[in-house]
Amino acid sequence: MMFNRTPVPGPQPSPSPTAPPAGEARRIDSRHLLAGGKELVIEHAGQRYHLRLTRNDKLILTK
């Protein structure tokens, strides 16, 4: 008895939610960045920056 061994495709990667249309800047939802937290540390060029979510639902970026 012979079986047809057609490969079953695995899960396909979803299109990147941050891939912008040509000529536009990337967009990332702040809820995704903060992942339920109130603060995120971003390292850039050897420096640390703090992105904080305030009680008034505003974002503040400090060094």
N, C-alpha and C positions, 0 to 999 in steps of 0.2 A: 504494500500500500504506500503511495507517495503523497506527501503533504506539500502544499504550496507554501513556501517559506517567504512570504511577502513581509518585509520588515514593517513593524508597527511603529508609526511615528510617535516619538515621545512628546512631552509637553512642549509646545512652542513658546519661545520667549515673547512676552507681550511687548508691544512697542514702548519704548522709553517714554514715561510720562513727562520727562523733562526735555525731550527733543523738540526744539522750537522750530516753527516754520522759518523758512529762509528770511533773514533780515530782522528777526525778533530775538529778544533776550530770553534765556531760560527762565522758567517759572517753577518754583518749588513751594508747595503749601507749607506754611510755618508749622502746622500741626504735625506734619511728617518729620520735619527737622527736630522739633522738640520732643516728639514721641511721648506725649503725655506729661512731660516735665515742664518746669518753669524756667530752666536755664540751659544754655548750650555753650560750650567753649569751642571756639574756632581758632585753629592755629594757622597763622599766615606769616611767612617769611621770618620764622623764629619768634614771633610775637603771639601772645594769647589775647583773644577778644571774647567778651562775654555777651551773648545774646540772651536777653531776659524778657519774659512775658510779665507785664505788670497786672495789678489787680483790675485796672481799667481796660484790659485786653489790648494793650499797646506793646510794641516791641521797642526795646532800647538796646543799642549796641555800644559797649564801652570797652576801653582798653584796660 
